[in-house]
Amino acid sequence: MKRFRRIIIYPKDISIITGKSERYGRSTINKIKKELGKQDHQSITFKEYSEYSGIDLELIEATIFR
């Protein structure tokens, strides 16, 4: 049976990846939403964060889903 993996990134995930605060994670998500033209209720994916930050998607997933 394949294990479920979420695709939405949260401020806590960004905090783990960058070593910065969750507040930094929230502001980063808001910047990405503004840049992509997303509304407040729409979510950001790991792929969108990867493209924005320049961090390889596999490295992000390895850090979060280890």
CORSUL-V234986 format. One record per run of one state. SS is the DSSP state (H for helix, E for strand, - for the rest). FROM is the first residue (numbers start at 1). LEN is the number of residues. If there is no record, write none. Layout:
ss: {SS SS}
from: {FROM FROM}
len: {LEN LEN}
This chain:
ss: {- E - H - H - E H - H -}
from: {1 8 9 11 19 22 37 45 46 54 57 65}
len: {7 1 2 8 3 15 8 1 8 3 8 2}
